Amino acid sequence: QKEVEQDPGPLSVPEGAIVSLNCTYSNSAFQYFMWYRQYSRKGPELLMYTYSSGNKEDGRFTAQVDKSSKYISLFIRDSQPSDSATYLCAMSAAGGYQKVTFGTGTKLQVIP
Amino acid sequence: DADVTQTPRNRITKTGKRIMLECSQTKGHDRMYWYRQDPGLGLRLIYYSFDVKDINKGEISDGYSVSRQAQAKFSLSLESAIPNQTALYFCATSDPNRDYTFGSGTRLTVV
């Protein structure tokens, strides 16, 4: 079983829809949770960063962490065609250097 | 200029050839990384370095070597390329808070 599981998609939604992207994990030591966005032919770029549990909002994006269920989510409101990309979750334990484990990514297409 | 620059962007090489991928960064961070990305497998860590004198193996270091020439430069070598090393390779740098900045990648094909 992989430490981090992510549905690869593809996920196709109409413009303006609310998008929900999710990851599950098995390592209870994970404390840092990140979402990266990767456009075609580009490297991943950090989108959201959360420490421990709870929600974090940034514009149209909301990240949620449920450590009791070992489940994290990224919500995108009022999705735009420019949101079409692959979204990777990533997580890491606390303390000194801890390896960041990436999910395999979910490909999202927002149709105008 | 990009914060993390990788060269070349694309490379086709033959089995058995030695090849070097280069990376430079302007973020001023000490930590640098090499990853490969394969469909369905995600990003896997090859090597990482916390300073010029500190080099560490990642999950999949066999068949690869690295050199940290300066704080800003970190190169990856394939001593004798094989077809299953065909992949998208990313260099990254990070601050201690795990904020990673990636390059645009090198698409390597070994034929």
Backbone of each chain as ProteinMPNN parsed JSONL, in Angstrom:
{"seq_chain_A": "QKEVEQDPGPLSVPEGAIVSLNCTYSNSAFQYFMWYRQYSRKGPELLMYTYSSGNKEDGRFTAQVDKSSKYISLFIRDSQPSDSATYLCAMSAAGGYQKVTFGTGTKLQVIP", "coords_chain_A": {"N_chain_A": [[0.854, -1.196, 0.0], [0.56, 2.199, -0.875], [2.008, 5.072, 0.737], [0.707, 7.476, 0.329], [-2.285, 8.064, -1.272], [-3.893, 8.897, -4.294], [-6.471, 9.739, -6.44], [-6.09, 9.333, -9.862], [-7.695, 10.518, -11.8], [-8.779, 11.231, -15.187], [-10.451, 14.29, -14.203], [-13.252, 15.934, -15.2], [-14.886, 18.964, -15.484], [-17.535, 21.435, -15.732], [-17.03, 24.921, -16.447], [-17.105, 27.115, -13.664], [-17.986, 25.282, -11.812], [-17.807, 23.627, -8.587], [-14.916, 22.146, -7.453], [-13.638, 19.167, -6.08], [-10.835, 17.77, -4.738], [-8.925, 15.02, -3.611], [-6.923, 13.28, -1.134], [-5.717, 10.353, 0.465], [-3.947, 9.037, 3.282], [-1.483, 7.007, 4.976], [0.415, 7.276, 6.965], [0.628, 8.194, 10.181], [2.304, 10.064, 11.245], [2.516, 12.253, 9.641], [2.444, 15.75, 9.393], [2.614, 18.071, 7.983], [0.963, 19.405, 5.215], [0.528, 19.722, 1.815], [-0.52, 21.234, -1.262], [0.15, 21.01, -4.654], [0.242, 22.519, -7.877], [0.423, 21.561, -11.217], [1.118, 22.534, -14.35], [0.942, 21.531, -17.809], [4.007, 20.517, -19.16], [5.471, 21.889, -17.296], [7.071, 22.483, -14.067], [5.905, 21.358, -10.8], [4.08, 23.712, -8.758], [3.813, 25.349, -5.645], [0.707, 25.512, -4.082], [-1.054, 25.494, -1.841], [-0.597, 25.324, 1.698], [-0.591, 23.611, 4.671], [-0.482, 23.23, 8.155], [-0.8, 20.601, 10.378], [-4.113, 19.937, 11.54], [-7.339, 21.099, 10.229], [-8.746, 23.916, 8.393], [-7.811, 25.887, 5.537], [-7.978, 28.855, 3.747], [-7.649, 30.419, 0.572], [-8.368, 32.759, -1.482], [-10.109, 31.434, -4.145], [-9.551, 28.899, -3.387], [-9.623, 26.226, -1.042], [-8.152, 24.412, 1.502], [-8.429, 21.388, 3.266], [-7.839, 19.459, 6.174], [-8.174, 16.367, 7.651], [-7.149, 14.752, 10.165], [-7.932, 12.641, 11.757], [-9.228, 10.921, 10.079], [-7.305, 10.57, 8.233], [-7.169, 12.067, 5.816], [-7.154, 14.378, 3.206], [-8.235, 17.366, 1.558], [-8.761, 19.42, -1.326], [-10.522, 22.187, -2.296], [-11.925, 23.848, -5.039], [-13.462, 26.729, -5.83], [-15.862, 28.166, -8.119], [-14.669, 27.299, -10.603], [-12.219, 27.742, -13.174], [-11.201, 27.752, -16.657], [-8.449, 28.134, -16.667], [-7.667, 26.774, -14.436], [-7.229, 24.238, -15.189], [-5.164, 21.577, -14.91], [-2.684, 19.397, -13.431], [-3.058, 18.248, -10.16], [-1.214, 17.833, -7.29], [-1.031, 16.235, -4.206], [0.908, 16.565, -1.209], [2.915, 15.542, 1.523], [4.381, 15.551, 4.839], [6.327, 14.574, 7.674], [6.933, 16.087, 10.936], [9.725, 17.934, 12.352], [13.069, 18.527, 12.027], [14.815, 17.467, 9.034], [12.48, 16.027, 7.014], [11.384, 13.675, 4.727], [9.475, 14.638, 1.911], [6.51, 13.32, 0.799], [4.932, 12.677, -2.195], [1.707, 12.642, -3.754], [0.348, 10.88, -6.616], [-0.971, 12.572, -8.296], [-3.839, 14.323, -9.615], [-5.495, 14.755, -12.584], [-7.066, 17.578, -13.799], [-9.644, 18.949, -15.762], [-11.158, 21.836, -16.82], [-13.965, 22.75, -18.407], [-14.862, 25.191, -20.768]], "CA_chain_A": [[0.0, 0.0, 0.0], [1.325, 3.44, -0.917], [1.803, 5.974, 1.872], [-0.232, 8.515, -0.091], [-3.115, 7.619, -2.389], [-4.595, 9.995, -4.937], [-7.157, 9.303, -7.658], [-5.429, 10.019, -10.978], [-8.619, 11.163, -12.731], [-8.995, 12.68, -15.21], [-11.682, 14.859, -13.705], [-13.702, 16.941, -16.157], [-16.002, 19.717, -14.912], [-17.843, 22.669, -16.473], [-16.593, 26.178, -15.844], [-17.979, 27.591, -12.599], [-18.284, 24.206, -10.866], [-16.947, 23.436, -7.42], [-14.092, 20.949, -7.637], [-13.111, 18.565, -4.866], [-9.706, 16.869, -4.974], [-8.702, 14.37, -2.327], [-5.857, 12.306, -0.923], [-5.685, 9.643, 1.738], [-2.578, 8.667, 3.638], [-1.43, 5.97, 6.009], [1.432, 7.584, 7.97], [0.045, 9.095, 11.174], [3.298, 11.071, 11.628], [2.444, 13.415, 8.754], [1.938, 16.961, 10.027], [2.601, 19.131, 6.985], [0.165, 18.976, 4.072], [0.659, 20.706, 0.755], [-1.082, 20.99, -2.589], [0.902, 21.602, -5.744], [-0.422, 22.536, -9.17], [1.405, 21.354, -12.278], [0.652, 22.698, -15.714], [1.641, 20.699, -18.777], [5.373, 20.917, -19.529], [6.023, 22.734, -16.243], [7.242, 21.842, -12.781], [4.865, 21.664, -9.804], [4.213, 24.948, -7.994], [3.074, 25.26, -4.391], [-0.587, 26.198, -4.11], [-1.569, 25.637, -0.48], [0.288, 24.724, 2.697], [-1.318, 23.548, 5.942], [0.185, 22.478, 9.225], [-1.701, 19.851, 11.245], [-5.493, 19.812, 11.098], [-8.117, 22.307, 10.039], [-8.975, 24.462, 7.064], [-7.099, 27.099, 5.137], [-8.604, 29.402, 2.553], [-6.871, 31.415, -0.162], [-9.146, 33.083, -2.668], [-11.068, 30.397, -4.544], [-9.027, 27.595, -2.962], [-9.707, 25.867, 0.367], [-7.533, 23.129, 1.849], [-8.928, 20.81, 4.513], [-7.105, 18.302, 6.674], [-8.86, 15.587, 8.684], [-6.133, 13.79, 10.573], [-8.556, 11.446, 12.341], [-9.563, 10.038, 8.955], [-6.125, 10.553, 7.35], [-7.814, 12.463, 4.557], [-7.037, 15.805, 2.939], [-9.011, 17.796, 0.403], [-8.603, 20.754, -1.902], [-11.728, 22.621, -2.983], [-11.774, 24.999, -5.919], [-14.776, 27.323, -6.129], [-15.953, 28.931, -9.37], [-13.517, 26.828, -11.375], [-11.929, 28.433, -14.434], [-10.368, 26.95, -17.578], [-7.038, 28.269, -16.274], [-7.397, 25.822, -13.353], [-6.928, 22.944, -15.808], [-3.792, 21.212, -14.557], [-2.61, 18.243, -12.533], [-2.922, 18.684, -8.766], [-0.516, 16.835, -6.482], [-0.933, 16.456, -2.769], [2.22, 16.225, -0.676], [2.882, 15.588, 2.978], [5.66, 15.332, 5.493], [6.312, 14.586, 9.13], [7.556, 17.26, 11.545], [11.005, 17.702, 13.011], [14.265, 18.407, 11.204], [14.498, 17.145, 7.646], [11.616, 14.879, 6.792], [11.093, 13.517, 3.304], [8.14, 14.979, 1.443], [5.934, 12.266, -0.037], [3.961, 13.243, -3.129], [0.725, 11.802, -4.419], [0.609, 10.721, -8.046], [-1.588, 13.673, -9.031], [-5.151, 14.212, -10.261], [-5.586, 15.665, -13.73], [-8.328, 18.307, -13.833], [-9.945, 19.751, -16.943], [-12.326, 22.694, -16.667], [-14.445, 22.99, -19.774], [-15.555, 26.493, -20.861]], "C_chain_A": [[0.888, 1.244, 0.0], [1.028, 4.275, 0.317], [0.757, 7.027, 1.568], [-0.975, 8.02, -1.33], [-3.887, 8.802, -2.953], [-5.205, 9.458, -6.227], [-6.563, 10.056, -8.847], [-6.364, 10.774, -11.904], [-8.513, 10.519, -14.102], [-10.377, 13.073, -14.702], [-12.05, 16.011, -14.628], [-14.931, 17.631, -15.593], [-16.298, 20.923, -15.781], [-17.33, 23.887, -15.719], [-17.608, 26.647, -14.809], [-18.305, 26.542, -11.548], [-17.358, 24.276, -9.655], [-16.227, 22.102, -7.602], [-13.599, 20.476, -6.281], [-12.032, 17.557, -5.238], [-9.278, 16.301, -3.63], [-7.476, 13.472, -2.336], [-6.083, 11.614, 0.411], [-4.246, 9.24, 2.015], [-2.599, 7.682, 4.791], [-0.471, 6.309, 7.162], [0.899, 8.62, 8.962], [1.027, 10.174, 11.633], [3.229, 12.321, 10.75], [1.778, 14.585, 9.467], [1.82, 18.121, 9.043], [1.896, 18.606, 5.739], [0.163, 20.091, 3.034], [-0.131, 20.27, -0.471], [-0.236, 21.748, -3.604], [0.055, 21.529, -7.016], [0.667, 22.422, -10.233], [0.728, 21.497, -13.631], [1.503, 21.834, -16.642], [2.99, 21.325, -19.146], [6.004, 21.884, -18.508], [6.27, 21.913, -14.986], [6.1, 22.173, -11.84], [5.148, 22.988, -9.107], [3.318, 24.855, -6.763], [1.826, 26.129, -4.439], [-1.086, 26.491, -2.697], [-0.668, 24.846, 0.471], [-0.453, 24.767, 4.022], [-0.495, 22.755, 6.936], [-0.891, 21.894, 10.133], [-3.126, 19.895, 10.692], [-6.128, 21.153, 10.787], [-8.211, 22.718, 8.591], [-8.087, 25.662, 6.819], [-7.687, 27.57, 3.824], [-7.694, 30.438, 1.919], [-7.606, 31.678, -1.463], [-10.162, 32.011, -2.966], [-10.679, 29.005, -4.039], [-9.173, 27.431, -1.447], [-9.081, 24.499, 0.561], [-8.077, 22.676, 3.19], [-8.087, 19.606, 4.881], [-7.933, 17.649, 7.769], [-7.903, 14.482, 9.116], [-6.744, 12.536, 11.173], [-8.899, 10.435, 11.255], [-8.393, 9.856, 8.0], [-6.557, 10.891, 5.925], [-7.624, 13.954, 4.382], [-7.761, 16.134, 1.643], [-8.58, 19.172, -0.047], [-9.888, 21.06, -2.663], [-11.406, 23.851, -3.832], [-13.176, 25.502, -6.25], [-14.708, 28.069, -7.449], [-14.771, 28.569, -10.294], [-13.446, 27.511, -12.743], [-11.12, 27.52, -15.355], [-8.889, 27.009, -17.23], [-6.669, 27.379, -15.096], [-7.068, 24.437, -13.899], [-5.449, 22.629, -15.649], [-3.85, 19.884, -13.813], [-2.318, 18.757, -11.13], [-2.316, 17.545, -7.955], [-0.633, 17.205, -5.014], [0.471, 16.026, -2.334], [2.159, 16.358, 0.835], [4.203, 15.139, 3.579], [5.455, 15.307, 6.997], [7.021, 15.836, 9.632], [8.945, 16.903, 12.06], [12.157, 17.527, 12.073], [13.93, 18.176, 9.752], [13.621, 15.914, 7.615], [11.268, 14.838, 5.317], [9.663, 13.94, 3.001], [7.671, 13.878, 0.505], [4.834, 12.87, -0.887], [2.945, 12.192, -3.553], [1.028, 11.764, -5.912], [-0.055, 11.799, -8.899], [-2.945, 13.331, -9.609], [-5.21, 15.228, -11.384], [-6.981, 16.264, -13.801], [-8.467, 19.066, -15.144], [-11.218, 20.528, -16.686], [-12.753, 23.143, -18.052], [-15.233, 24.291, -19.84], [-17.02, 26.322, -21.258]], "O_chain_A": [[1.843, 1.336, 0.771], [-0.065, 4.201, 0.878], [0.001, 7.428, 2.453], [-0.359, 7.609, -2.313], [-4.459, 9.602, -2.212], [-4.525, 8.798, -7.013], [-6.533, 11.286, -8.844], [-5.91, 11.584, -12.713], [-8.177, 9.337, -14.178], [-11.332, 12.299, -14.765], [-11.27, 16.944, -14.819], [-15.913, 16.971, -15.257], [-15.416, 21.397, -16.497], [-17.216, 23.87, -14.493], [-18.816, 26.587, -15.039], [-18.848, 26.877, -10.495], [-16.291, 24.888, -9.69], [-16.847, 21.072, -7.868], [-13.192, 21.277, -5.44], [-12.291, 16.601, -5.97], [-9.267, 17.012, -2.625], [-7.047, 12.975, -3.377], [-6.578, 12.217, 1.363], [-3.432, 9.12, 1.099], [-3.601, 7.542, 5.491], [-0.542, 5.689, 8.223], [0.74, 9.79, 8.615], [0.631, 11.104, 12.336], [3.826, 13.343, 11.088], [0.708, 14.448, 10.061], [1.024, 19.039, 9.244], [2.186, 17.508, 5.265], [-0.158, 21.242, 3.33], [-0.375, 19.082, -0.681], [0.054, 22.935, -3.452], [-0.737, 20.605, -7.203], [1.696, 23.093, -10.161], [-0.121, 20.69, -14.008], [2.627, 21.458, -16.311], [3.078, 22.524, -19.41], [6.952, 22.602, -18.826], [5.76, 20.802, -14.843], [5.395, 23.16, -12.049], [6.304, 23.35, -8.889], [2.2, 24.343, -6.834], [1.877, 27.309, -4.785], [-1.494, 27.614, -2.399], [-0.066, 23.84, 0.095], [-0.895, 25.831, 4.455], [0.109, 21.737, 6.597], [-1.78, 22.607, 10.598], [-3.309, 19.889, 9.475], [-5.545, 22.207, 11.042], [-7.818, 21.984, 7.684], [-7.667, 26.357, 7.745], [-7.872, 26.781, 2.897], [-7.051, 31.23, 2.609], [-7.485, 30.918, -2.424], [-11.001, 31.705, -2.119], [-11.415, 28.042, -4.251], [-8.894, 28.348, -0.674], [-9.433, 23.542, -0.129], [-8.179, 23.462, 4.132], [-7.673, 18.83, 4.018], [-8.348, 18.318, 8.716], [-7.854, 13.414, 8.507], [-6.137, 11.467, 11.107], [-8.863, 9.228, 11.491], [-8.48, 9.07, 7.057], [-6.347, 10.13, 4.98], [-7.899, 14.725, 5.302], [-7.884, 15.295, 0.751], [-8.097, 19.982, 0.743], [-10.297, 20.31, -3.549], [-10.707, 24.765, -3.394], [-13.973, 24.796, -6.867], [-13.648, 28.545, -7.854], [-13.991, 29.431, -10.699], [-14.462, 27.811, -13.37], [-10.43, 26.617, -14.883], [-8.153, 26.051, -17.468], [-5.488, 27.236, -14.779], [-6.667, 23.555, -13.14], [-4.591, 23.329, -16.187], [-4.924, 19.323, -13.595], [-1.44, 19.597, -10.936], [-2.843, 16.433, -7.937], [-0.369, 18.343, -4.624], [1.129, 15.231, -3.004], [1.429, 17.198, 1.361], [5.014, 14.462, 2.948], [4.536, 15.933, 7.526], [7.639, 16.56, 8.852], [9.294, 15.73, 12.187], [12.248, 16.511, 11.384], [12.889, 18.626, 9.272], [13.996, 14.867, 8.142], [10.899, 15.855, 4.73], [8.745, 13.629, 3.76], [8.351, 13.544, -0.465], [3.913, 13.501, -0.369], [3.269, 11.012, -3.693], [1.862, 12.522, -6.407], [0.253, 11.933, -10.084], [-3.184, 12.203, -10.041], [-5.0, 16.421, -11.165], [-7.97, 15.533, -13.856], [-7.536, 19.74, -15.586], [-12.251, 19.939, -16.365], [-12.014, 23.817, -18.768], [-16.169, 24.487, -19.064], [-17.745, 27.309, -21.382]]}, "seq_chain_B": "DADVTQTPRNRITKTGKRIMLECSQTKGHDRMYWYRQDPGLGLRLIYYSFDVKDINKGEISDGYSVSRQAQAKFSLSLESAIPNQTALYFCATSDPNRDYTFGSGTRLTVV", "coords_chain_B": {"N_chain_B": [[14.28, 35.854, -15.093], [14.02, 32.349, -14.397], [13.469, 30.915, -11.138], [14.517, 28.382, -10.662], [16.522, 26.754, -12.846], [16.728, 24.44, -15.403], [18.773, 22.462, -17.51], [19.422, 20.203, -20.23], [16.192, 21.026, -21.789], [14.96, 19.053, -23.197], [16.035, 15.775, -24.118], [17.418, 13.292, -26.094], [18.93, 10.198, -25.904], [21.291, 7.517, -26.395], [21.217, 4.071, -25.36], [23.539, 3.187, -22.877], [25.101, 5.451, -23.04], [26.722, 8.223, -21.379], [25.198, 10.78, -19.536], [24.526, 14.131, -18.526], [22.497, 16.101, -16.47], [21.717, 19.425, -15.785], [21.347, 21.86, -13.155], [20.436, 24.971, -11.801], [19.931, 27.433, -9.255], [18.338, 30.411, -8.023], [17.258, 31.074, -5.631], [18.636, 31.085, -3.289], [18.604, 29.097, -1.434], [19.765, 26.406, 0.668], [19.042, 23.742, 0.362], [18.712, 21.241, -2.061], [17.286, 19.184, -4.672], [16.804, 16.202, -6.64], [14.336, 14.81, -8.636], [12.451, 12.218, -10.261], [9.736, 11.882, -12.515], [7.143, 9.764, -13.295], [4.431, 8.453, -15.183], [1.656, 7.509, -13.234], [3.282, 6.836, -11.127], [4.151, 9.082, -9.883], [6.12, 11.631, -8.245], [9.391, 10.782, -7.558], [12.08, 10.61, -5.302], [15.449, 11.086, -6.092], [18.117, 11.973, -5.398], [19.311, 14.081, -2.729], [20.486, 17.196, -1.333], [21.911, 19.062, 1.27], [23.865, 20.916, 1.643], [26.942, 22.004, 0.11], [28.74, 20.035, 0.867], [27.199, 17.931, 1.588], [25.552, 15.166, 0.602], [22.899, 13.047, -0.226], [21.353, 9.856, -0.646], [18.266, 9.16, -2.285], [15.045, 7.62, -2.741], [15.438, 6.143, -5.095], [18.176, 5.817, -6.121], [19.949, 4.183, -7.511], [21.984, 3.769, -10.352], [22.278, 6.405, -10.845], [24.141, 9.455, -10.282], [25.302, 12.333, -8.448], [26.395, 15.775, -8.334], [27.348, 18.455, -6.342], [28.137, 21.445, -7.11], [28.25, 24.013, -6.208], [26.532, 26.261, -3.952], [24.383, 27.009, -5.478], [24.226, 25.222, -7.585], [23.491, 22.032, -8.899], [23.998, 18.966, -10.173], [22.882, 16.156, -12.095], [23.835, 12.912, -12.979], [23.718, 10.291, -15.372], [25.378, 7.455, -15.564], [25.54, 5.315, -17.35], [23.233, 5.191, -19.472], [19.969, 3.684, -19.489], [17.013, 2.247, -21.042], [14.814, 2.231, -19.173], [15.209, 4.475, -17.709], [14.065, 6.496, -18.96], [12.178, 9.328, -18.573], [10.574, 12.12, -16.91], [12.509, 14.577, -15.518], [13.021, 16.396, -12.571], [14.476, 19.165, -10.983], [14.716, 20.627, -7.769], [14.457, 23.147, -5.208], [14.405, 23.989, -1.73], [13.099, 25.752, 1.147], [13.646, 25.591, 4.765], [11.06, 25.199, 5.68], [9.77, 23.468, 4.024], [8.828, 24.521, 1.65], [8.793, 24.075, -1.58], [10.468, 24.814, -4.632], [10.253, 24.159, -7.962], [12.058, 23.297, -10.961], [11.488, 23.575, -14.55], [11.739, 21.129, -15.664], [13.328, 18.274, -17.271], [12.918, 16.458, -20.119], [13.754, 13.275, -20.665], [14.744, 10.863, -22.955], [15.664, 7.574, -23.458], [17.017, 5.599, -25.86]], "CA_chain_B": [[14.845, 34.507, -15.103], [13.358, 31.413, -13.51], [14.158, 30.663, -9.872], [15.247, 27.126, -10.83], [16.734, 26.56, -14.28], [17.241, 23.116, -15.754], [19.191, 22.257, -18.888], [18.569, 20.696, -21.309], [14.747, 20.813, -21.589], [14.676, 17.754, -23.807], [17.261, 15.096, -24.548], [17.305, 11.898, -26.52], [20.255, 9.614, -25.861], [21.305, 6.08, -26.667], [21.56, 3.166, -24.266], [24.96, 3.073, -22.592], [25.758, 6.756, -23.04], [26.714, 9.022, -20.157], [24.504, 12.038, -19.74], [24.447, 14.989, -17.342], [21.443, 17.106, -16.408], [22.214, 20.489, -14.922], [20.342, 22.637, -12.432], [20.922, 26.093, -11.015], [18.826, 28.128, -8.59], [18.624, 31.763, -7.554], [16.479, 31.298, -4.402], [19.542, 31.228, -2.141], [18.381, 28.019, -0.474], [20.813, 25.382, 0.747], [18.537, 22.4, 0.045], [18.387, 20.978, -3.458], [16.761, 17.827, -4.861], [16.491, 15.684, -7.962], [13.213, 13.879, -8.692], [11.931, 11.805, -11.553], [8.28, 11.752, -12.531], [6.652, 8.77, -14.241], [2.966, 8.307, -15.101], [1.177, 6.52, -12.273], [4.225, 6.658, -10.003], [4.365, 10.362, -9.237], [7.478, 12.141, -8.078], [10.232, 9.947, -6.695], [13.316, 11.308, -4.964], [16.661, 10.385, -6.525], [19.169, 12.435, -4.497], [19.11, 15.403, -2.181], [21.713, 17.795, -0.779], [21.605, 20.18, 2.155], [24.874, 21.918, 1.341], [27.922, 21.532, -0.868], [29.431, 18.844, 1.367], [26.199, 16.978, 2.082], [24.818, 14.502, -0.481], [22.179, 11.902, 0.333], [20.564, 9.079, -1.586], [16.827, 9.128, -2.111], [14.396, 6.305, -2.897], [15.762, 5.413, -6.326], [19.459, 6.382, -6.536], [20.748, 3.254, -8.326], [22.138, 4.161, -11.747], [22.42, 7.862, -10.886], [25.072, 10.106, -9.364], [25.093, 13.784, -8.428], [27.504, 16.626, -7.928], [26.913, 19.781, -5.878], [29.332, 22.235, -7.449], [28.15, 25.27, -5.461], [25.218, 26.316, -3.31], [23.337, 27.224, -6.471], [24.311, 24.294, -8.717], [23.339, 20.629, -8.516], [23.842, 18.247, -11.428], [22.54, 14.736, -12.022], [24.444, 12.151, -14.075], [23.416, 8.886, -15.633], [26.677, 6.994, -16.039], [25.313, 4.444, -18.495], [21.778, 5.298, -19.552], [19.182, 2.528, -19.918], [15.672, 2.708, -21.44], [13.845, 2.498, -18.101], [15.477, 5.785, -17.142], [13.251, 7.449, -19.709], [11.264, 9.946, -17.613], [10.66, 13.566, -16.745], [13.355, 14.82, -14.354], [12.864, 17.718, -11.977], [15.316, 19.675, -9.919], [13.961, 21.503, -6.88], [15.127, 23.677, -4.029], [13.396, 24.277, -0.716], [13.494, 26.357, 2.421], [13.436, 24.602, 5.834], [9.632, 24.991, 5.924], [9.227, 22.554, 3.033], [8.299, 25.239, 0.491], [9.611, 23.639, -2.695], [10.387, 25.455, -5.937], [10.715, 23.211, -8.969], [12.374, 23.732, -12.308], [10.506, 23.207, -15.564], [11.899, 19.72, -16.007], [14.053, 17.768, -18.438], [12.313, 15.223, -20.64], [14.838, 12.42, -21.134], [14.37, 9.624, -23.635], [16.799, 6.69, -23.721], [16.596, 4.657, -26.923]], "C_chain_B": [[14.124, 33.637, -14.081], [14.181, 31.221, -12.241], [15.012, 29.399, -9.943], [15.315, 26.837, -12.328], [17.355, 25.2, -14.528], [17.637, 23.095, -17.227], [19.689, 20.834, -19.065], [17.095, 20.517, -20.984], [14.323, 19.452, -22.131], [15.989, 17.113, -24.236], [16.902, 13.685, -24.947], [18.714, 11.331, -26.539], [20.164, 8.11, -26.094], [21.682, 5.297, -25.424], [23.081, 3.072, -24.13], [25.707, 4.391, -22.556], [25.708, 7.399, -21.655], [26.035, 10.353, -20.46], [24.438, 12.812, -18.425], [23.308, 15.977, -17.51], [21.879, 18.162, -15.4], [21.076, 21.312, -14.331], [21.027, 23.783, -11.716], [19.726, 26.83, -10.432], [19.28, 29.482, -8.054], [17.858, 32.089, -6.267], [17.379, 31.511, -3.191], [19.354, 30.15, -1.085], [19.551, 27.035, -0.481], [20.345, 24.034, 0.223], [18.192, 22.294, -1.434], [18.092, 19.499, -3.648], [16.712, 17.487, -6.353], [15.383, 14.638, -7.825], [13.045, 13.384, -10.119], [10.43, 11.595, -11.425], [7.888, 10.802, -13.646], [5.142, 8.665, -14.086], [2.581, 7.206, -14.125], [2.075, 6.305, -11.074], [4.511, 7.959, -9.279], [5.819, 10.767, -9.198], [8.246, 11.241, -7.114], [11.594, 10.603, -6.534], [14.532, 10.472, -5.344], [17.819, 10.693, -5.578], [18.737, 13.779, -3.915], [20.379, 15.87, -1.484], [21.316, 18.979, 0.073], [22.672, 21.257, 2.115], [25.925, 21.265, 0.456], [28.596, 20.23, -0.421], [28.475, 17.741, 1.812], [25.367, 16.443, 0.928], [24.17, 13.261, 0.103], [21.393, 11.183, -0.751], [19.088, 9.172, -1.247], [16.305, 7.715, -2.303], [14.981, 5.471, -4.02], [17.098, 5.892, -6.891], [20.279, 5.461, -7.444], [20.769, 3.697, -9.789], [22.321, 5.651, -11.944], [23.555, 8.309, -9.963], [24.825, 11.608, -9.451], [26.37, 14.479, -8.033], [26.934, 17.966, -7.52], [28.122, 20.694, -6.026], [29.39, 23.534, -6.644], [26.778, 25.271, -4.805], [24.114, 26.349, -4.357], [23.291, 26.157, -7.564], [24.333, 22.837, -8.246], [23.072, 19.852, -9.786], [23.599, 16.767, -11.179], [23.156, 14.042, -13.228], [23.883, 10.744, -14.138], [24.671, 8.327, -16.281], [26.561, 6.148, -17.298], [23.796, 4.313, -18.662], [21.138, 4.007, -20.06], [17.748, 2.992, -20.197], [14.709, 2.983, -20.276], [14.193, 3.739, -17.288], [14.819, 6.891, -17.963], [12.181, 7.998, -18.776], [11.391, 11.456, -17.715], [11.424, 13.819, -15.447], [13.194, 16.259, -13.886], [13.93, 17.969, -10.928], [14.453, 20.591, -9.065], [14.875, 22.035, -5.798], [14.047, 23.98, -2.996], [13.995, 25.055, 0.43], [13.228, 25.326, 3.518], [11.964, 24.324, 6.144], [8.965, 24.163, 4.844], [8.521, 23.272, 1.879], [9.23, 24.958, -0.682], [9.38, 24.519, -3.916], [11.02, 24.512, -6.949], [11.142, 23.92, -10.243], [11.31, 23.259, -13.28], [10.684, 21.793, -16.095], [12.753, 19.472, -17.232], [13.375, 16.481, -18.869], [13.42, 14.402, -21.283], [14.272, 11.158, -21.754], [15.64, 8.838, -23.914], [16.343, 5.631, -24.71], [17.624, 3.548, -27.092]], "O_chain_B": [[13.677, 34.118, -13.04], [15.406, 31.342, -12.249], [16.095, 29.342, -9.36], [14.287, 26.695, -12.99], [18.377, 24.851, -13.938], [16.934, 23.636, -18.08], [20.318, 20.291, -18.157], [16.777, 19.897, -19.97], [13.439, 18.794, -21.583], [16.925, 17.792, -24.657], [16.183, 12.979, -24.241], [19.608, 11.932, -27.136], [19.091, 7.516, -25.998], [22.38, 5.801, -24.544], [23.806, 2.904, -25.111], [26.843, 4.44, -22.084], [24.791, 7.159, -20.869], [26.268, 10.966, -21.501], [24.31, 12.224, -17.351], [23.168, 16.611, -18.555], [22.347, 17.842, -14.308], [20.002, 21.442, -14.917], [22.073, 23.598, -11.094], [18.647, 26.856, -11.025], [20.439, 29.671, -7.684], [17.81, 33.247, -5.855], [16.939, 32.056, -2.179], [19.875, 30.262, 0.025], [20.23, 26.857, -1.492], [21.147, 23.261, -0.301], [17.483, 23.134, -1.988], [18.578, 18.658, -2.892], [16.595, 18.367, -7.206], [15.473, 13.713, -7.017], [13.449, 14.053, -11.07], [9.924, 11.189, -10.379], [8.255, 11.004, -14.803], [4.625, 8.775, -12.973], [3.117, 6.099, -14.185], [1.673, 5.661, -10.105], [5.056, 7.946, -8.175], [6.637, 10.316, -10.0], [7.799, 10.977, -5.998], [12.186, 11.086, -7.498], [14.638, 9.304, -4.971], [18.43, 9.781, -5.021], [17.932, 14.508, -4.495], [21.23, 15.069, -1.096], [20.496, 19.803, -0.331], [22.418, 22.394, 2.511], [25.798, 20.095, 0.096], [28.979, 19.414, -1.259], [28.91, 16.726, 2.356], [24.569, 17.173, 0.341], [24.807, 12.508, 0.84], [20.84, 11.807, -1.656], [18.706, 9.252, -0.079], [17.014, 6.738, -2.064], [15.025, 4.244, -3.93], [17.148, 6.334, -8.039], [21.22, 5.926, -8.087], [19.727, 3.964, -10.388], [22.5, 6.117, -13.069], [23.885, 7.63, -8.99], [24.216, 12.095, -10.403], [27.294, 13.88, -7.482], [26.135, 18.556, -8.248], [29.013, 20.711, -5.177], [30.47, 24.086, -6.429], [25.957, 24.392, -5.066], [23.038, 25.787, -4.152], [22.388, 26.189, -8.399], [25.076, 22.463, -7.339], [22.036, 20.046, -10.421], [24.053, 16.205, -10.182], [23.024, 14.511, -14.358], [23.614, 10.102, -13.123], [24.997, 8.679, -17.415], [27.388, 6.253, -18.205], [23.165, 3.439, -18.068], [21.677, 3.328, -20.934], [17.311, 4.008, -19.657], [13.87, 3.878, -20.379], [13.539, 4.024, -16.285], [15.001, 8.076, -17.685], [11.368, 7.241, -18.245], [12.188, 11.991, -18.484], [11.027, 13.329, -14.391], [13.224, 17.203, -14.676], [14.242, 17.109, -10.105], [13.556, 21.258, -9.58], [15.923, 21.461, -5.505], [12.892, 24.205, -3.358], [15.203, 25.037, 0.666], [12.642, 24.281, 3.236], [11.648, 23.329, 6.797], [7.738, 24.144, 4.745], [7.691, 22.667, 1.201], [10.318, 25.527, -0.773], [8.252, 24.92, -4.204], [12.178, 24.117, -6.809], [10.651, 25.003, -10.563], [10.339, 22.617, -12.881], [9.871, 21.315, -16.885], [12.889, 20.327, -18.107], [13.267, 15.532, -18.093], [13.963, 14.783, -22.321], [13.436, 10.474, -21.164], [16.578, 9.351, -24.523], [15.413, 4.868, -24.446], [17.448, 2.666, -27.933]]}, "name": "protein", "num_of_chains": 2, "seq": "QKEVEQDPGPLSVPEGAIVSLNCTYSNSAFQYFMWYRQYSRKGPELLMYTYSSGNKEDGRFTAQVDKSSKYISLFIRDSQPSDSATYLCAMSAAGGYQKVTFGTGTKLQVIPDADVTQTPRNRITKTGKRIMLECSQTKGHDRMYWYRQDPGLGLRLIYYSFDVKDINKGEISDGYSVSRQAQAKFSLSLESAIPNQTALYFCATSDPNRDYTFGSGTRLTVV"}
